[in-house]
Amino acid sequence: MTRTTRLLTLLIAVLLLGGIGTGAVLYSADRSGKRGVEQQGGPPVRVGSVSLQSAGRQLVFRNMAWGPHRDELATVPADQPDSERTASGVKCLRFHAAAGTGVCLQAVHGALEDSYRAVILDDRLHELRTFPAAGIPTRARVSPSGHLAAWTVFVSGDSYAGTDFSTRTAIVDTRTWTLHDNLEAYAVIKDGHPFQSHDTNIWGVTFADDSRFYATLATGGHTYLVQGDVTARTLTTLHQNVECPSLSPDGTRIAYKKRAPGAPAEAPWRLYVLDLGTMTETATAEQRNIDDQALWADGSTLVYAIPGDFGADLWTTPADGTGSPRRMVTSALAPAYLG
């Protein structure tokens, strides 16, 4: 075989293989388009309309499955969490919603570096108002009425595990667009006395109503559960060693992550529940490290994220310390229940 013949044979082989590959891609895309479903080795995801005012009870979350809809808000029926997902086209790093109002923390990709913003969404996921965020998004919550939204970002650092970080937490009233852009400006009452410190950090708001909320306050190497008052602009300490609180639907208990004695420094937290009436702590059956703000699925079950194959999975465990953890949804983060 001459050199020219060998080159010609190689060229034909390359063209044939390229044609086969292109045909396979086009066939796959055609099938995907006909079905309206994308599945990249994970749960099936369908493009569709997502509403925050659902006829039935829905679970909405940040879709972490690899594919064209990664990081988009997606929804599934609450009683079928592993079913096909409906993707919205709206991307959020952190998200929460209640009463038809959503808060979506987004990255804005720039030529040199990313910036971040908090977006308030209506029930059709349309932008109502945007606010610049001072750093990497980490927590988000909406009040039960939908009238208040809160978010926390890392101004410096990217983990709560150490002490070398700074947070910024803001609350906005969606009726008047009054913005409290830094809760560190609130007056702190610690152990019954006014308190001031240069090292105060506040994060992880959870709302009781349109005036009262709970959050974490850190100072002097310690963390505290604080009760906040939006009208009075005060934060009052209630209990030590509480991070990322989440108020139960009946307003009587706080789910939170607690630094457990003897736990490694890089994985210090365990999931607990605090009775606000008696200040009694109950350890849940979840014994792994939890670096999340848990969500109450109902009055007895907690939902939280744990690192998984595609970034994060959602798990559940009973709030009373019984039972055992169960994986509920793969490839998902930042959940909210609607309806």
C-alpha positions in Angstrom: 0.0 0.0 0.0 1.5 3.3 -1.0 1.8 6.3 1.3 -1.0 8.1 -0.6 -3.3 5.2 -0.3 -2.7 4.9 3.5 -3.4 8.6 4.0 -6.6 8.3 1.9 -7.8 5.3 3.9 -7.1 7.1 7.2 -9.0 10.2 6.0 -12.0 8.0 5.0 -12.0 6.3 8.4 -11.9 9.6 10.2 -14.8 11.0 8.2 -16.9 7.8 8.8 -16.3 7.9 12.5 -17.1 11.6 12.6 -20.3 11.0 10.7 -21.3 8.2 13.1 -20.6 10.4 16.2 -22.5 13.4 14.8 -25.4 11.1 13.8 -25.5 9.7 17.3 -25.6 13.2 18.9 -28.3 14.4 16.6 -30.4 11.3 17.2 -30.0 11.7 20.9 -30.9 15.4 20.7 -33.9 14.6 18.5 -35.2 12.0 20.9 -34.6 14.3 23.8 -36.5 17.1 22.1 -39.4 14.9 21.2 -39.7 13.7 24.8 -38.9 17.1 26.4 -36.7 15.2 28.8 -32.9 15.5 29.6 -31.2 12.8 31.6 -27.4 12.9 32.0 -26.8 9.8 34.1 -29.1 11.1 36.9 -32.8 11.7 37.5 -34.9 12.7 34.5 -35.5 16.4 34.1 -38.2 18.0 31.9 -38.4 21.6 30.8 -41.6 23.2 31.9 -43.5 25.8 33.8 -42.7 26.2 37.6 -45.0 28.2 39.8 -44.6 29.1 43.5 -48.4 28.9 43.9 -49.0 25.2 43.4 -52.3 23.5 43.2 -50.8 20.5 45.1 -48.0 20.2 47.5 -44.7 20.5 45.7 -41.0 20.4 46.6 -38.8 22.9 44.7 -35.0 22.9 44.9 -31.8 23.6 43.1 -31.3 20.8 40.6 -27.7 19.5 41.0 -28.0 16.7 38.3 -25.4 17.1 35.5 -26.8 18.3 32.3 -28.2 21.5 30.7 -30.5 22.2 33.7 -27.9 21.9 36.4 -28.4 24.7 39.0 -31.9 25.5 37.8 -34.9 25.5 40.1 -36.8 22.3 39.6 -40.0 20.9 41.2 -41.5 17.5 41.9 -44.6 16.4 43.8 -43.8 16.4 47.5 -45.1 12.8 47.8 -43.0 11.6 44.8 -39.6 13.3 45.4 -37.8 10.9 43.1 -40.1 11.4 40.2 -39.3 13.3 36.9 -38.3 16.9 37.6 -39.7 20.0 35.9 -36.9 22.6 35.4 -37.7 26.3 35.4 -34.8 27.8 33.5 -34.1 30.0 36.6 -30.7 29.4 38.2 -30.0 29.9 41.9 -27.2 29.1 44.2 -29.5 29.3 47.2 -33.2 29.5 47.3 -36.3 29.6 49.5 -39.9 30.4 49.0 -43.2 30.9 50.9 -46.7 32.2 50.0 -45.8 32.9 46.4 -42.6 34.8 47.1 -39.1 33.5 46.3 -35.6 34.6 47.1 -32.9 33.4 44.7 -29.2 34.1 45.3 -27.4 34.2 42.0 -23.9 34.5 40.6 -23.3 37.1 37.9 -20.3 36.0 35.9 -17.9 38.7 34.9 -14.9 38.9 32.6 -12.5 39.0 35.6 -14.5 37.8 38.6 -18.0 36.9 39.6 -20.4 39.1 41.6 -23.5 38.0 43.4 -27.1 39.3 43.8 -30.3 38.5 45.7 -33.4 38.4 43.5 -36.9 38.5 44.8 -39.2 36.5 42.6 -43.0 36.4 42.2 -45.0 33.3 42.0 -44.1 32.8 38.3 -40.4 33.2 39.0 -40.3 36.7 37.4 -37.9 39.2 39.0 -39.5 41.8 41.2 -36.4 43.4 42.6 -32.7 42.7 42.8 -30.1 43.7 45.5 -26.4 43.4 45.3 -24.9 40.8 47.6 -21.5 41.3 49.2 -20.2 37.8 48.8 -20.7 34.1 48.3 -24.4 33.0 49.0 -24.9 30.6 51.8 -28.4 30.9 53.4 -31.8 32.2 52.3 -35.3 32.2 53.9 -38.8 33.8 53.3 -41.3 34.5 56.0 -44.5 32.4 56.1 -46.5 35.3 54.7 -44.0 36.0 51.9 -43.6 39.6 53.1 -40.0 39.3 54.3 -37.0 37.7 52.7 -33.5 37.2 54.2 -30.2 36.1 52.9 -26.7 35.5 54.2 -23.4 35.7 52.2 -19.7 35.1 53.1 -18.0 38.5 52.8 -14.7 36.7 53.5 -14.0 33.0 53.8 -16.3 30.2 52.5 -16.9 28.0 55.5 -18.3 28.2 59.0 -16.0 25.4 60.2 -13.2 27.8 61.3 -13.1 31.3 62.7 -11.6 33.1 59.8 -14.8 34.2 58.0 -17.1 37.2 57.9 -20.8 37.1 57.0 -23.4 39.7 55.9 -27.1 39.1 56.5 -29.9 41.2 55.1 -33.7 41.4 55.4 -36.0 43.1 52.9 -39.7 43.9 53.2 -41.3 42.9 49.9 -44.3 45.2 50.5 -42.2 48.5 50.9 -38.8 47.3 49.6 -37.3 48.6 52.9 -33.9 46.9 53.2 -32.0 46.1 56.3 -28.7 45.4 54.6 -26.7 44.4 57.6 -28.2 42.9 60.7 -25.0 43.7 62.6 -26.4 47.2 62.9 -29.1 45.8 65.2 -28.7 46.3 69.0 -27.6 43.1 70.7 -28.9 42.1 74.1 -26.7 39.4 75.6 -27.6 37.7 78.9 -30.0 40.5 79.6 -27.6 43.4 79.0 -26.6 45.6 76.0 -23.6 44.1 74.2 -21.2 45.4 71.6 -18.2 43.7 70.0 -16.1 44.3 66.9 -16.2 40.5 65.9 -20.0 40.0 65.6 -21.3 37.8 62.8 -24.9 37.0 62.1 -26.3 34.3 59.8 -29.1 31.9 59.1 -32.3 33.8 59.6 -35.6 31.8 60.1 -38.8 33.7 60.4 -41.6 33.3 63.0 -43.8 36.1 61.5 -43.4 39.5 59.9 -41.6 40.9 62.9 -39.9 38.1 64.8 -37.1 35.9 63.6 -34.3 33.7 64.9 -30.7 33.6 63.7 -27.2 32.7 64.8 -24.9 35.3 66.4 -21.2 34.6 66.8 -18.8 36.5 69.0 -15.8 35.7 71.0 -15.5 32.2 69.6 -19.0 31.3 70.7 -22.3 31.0 68.8 -25.8 31.9 70.2 -29.4 31.5 69.1 -30.8 35.0 69.0 -34.4 36.2 68.7 -34.6 39.2 66.3 -37.2 42.0 66.2 -37.4 43.7 62.8 -39.4 46.6 64.2 -37.2 47.3 67.3 -34.0 46.3 65.4 -32.8 44.1 68.3 -31.2 40.7 68.7 -31.6 39.0 72.0 -29.5 35.9 72.9 -31.4 32.8 74.0 -29.2 29.7 74.0 -25.5 28.8 73.3 -24.0 26.6 70.6 -26.7 27.1 68.0 -26.0 27.5 64.3 -28.3 27.8 61.2 -31.6 27.6 63.1 -34.9 26.5 61.5 -38.2 27.2 63.2 -40.8 24.4 63.3 -44.2 25.1 61.7 -45.9 25.4 65.1 -43.2 27.8 66.3 -42.2 25.8 69.3 -38.9 24.1 68.3 -35.7 25.0 66.5 -33.7 22.6 64.4 -30.1 23.5 64.2 -26.5 22.3 63.8 -24.5 22.1 67.0 -20.7 21.7 67.5 -20.5 18.3 69.1 -17.8 17.6 71.8 -15.1 15.3 70.3 -16.1 15.9 66.7 -13.2 16.7 64.3 -12.5 20.3 63.6 -13.3 19.9 59.8 -16.6 18.2 60.5 -17.9 19.5 63.8 -21.7 19.7 63.5 -24.5 17.3 64.5 -28.2 17.9 63.9 -30.2 18.8 67.0 -33.7 20.1 67.9 -34.3 22.7 70.7 -37.6 23.1 72.6 -38.0 26.8 72.9 -40.3 26.4 75.9 -38.0 24.3 78.1 -34.6 24.9 76.2 -34.2 21.1 76.2 -32.0 19.8 73.4 -32.7 16.5 71.5 -30.1 14.9 69.3 -31.5 13.5 66.1 -30.6 10.1 64.7 -28.4 11.8 62.1 -24.8 11.3 63.3 -23.0 12.6 60.2 -21.6 16.1 59.8 -24.4 18.5 58.8 -23.4 21.9 57.3 -26.8 23.1 56.3 -29.9 25.0 57.5 -32.4 22.2 57.9 -35.9 22.5 56.6 -39.1 21.2 58.4 -41.0 19.0 55.9 -43.8 19.0 58.4 -44.1 19.0 62.2 -42.0 15.9 62.7 -39.5 15.5 59.9 -36.4 17.4 59.0 -34.8 17.8 55.5 -31.2 18.7 55.0 -28.4 18.4 52.4 -25.4 16.2 52.6 -22.6 16.0 50.0 -23.3 13.5 47.2 -22.1 12.3 43.9 -23.4 15.4 42.0 -22.8 18.0 44.8 -25.5 17.3 47.3 -28.4 15.0 48.1 -31.4 15.7 50.4 -31.9 13.5 53.4 -34.6 13.3 56.1 -34.7 12.3 59.7 -37.3 12.5 62.5 -37.1 15.6 64.6 -37.7 13.7 67.9 -34.5 11.6 67.8 -36.1 8.4 66.8 -35.8 6.4 63.5 -32.9 6.7 61.1 -31.8 9.0 58.3 -33.1 8.3 54.8 -32.0 9.7 51.5 -35.0 11.5 49.9 -33.8 13.2 46.7 -30.5 12.8 44.9 -28.7 15.7 43.2 -30.6 18.5 45.0 -30.0 21.4 47.3 -31.8 24.4 48.9 -35.4 22.9 49.2 -38.7 24.6 49.9 -42.2 23.1 50.2 -45.0 24.8 48.4 -48.7 24.3 49.0 
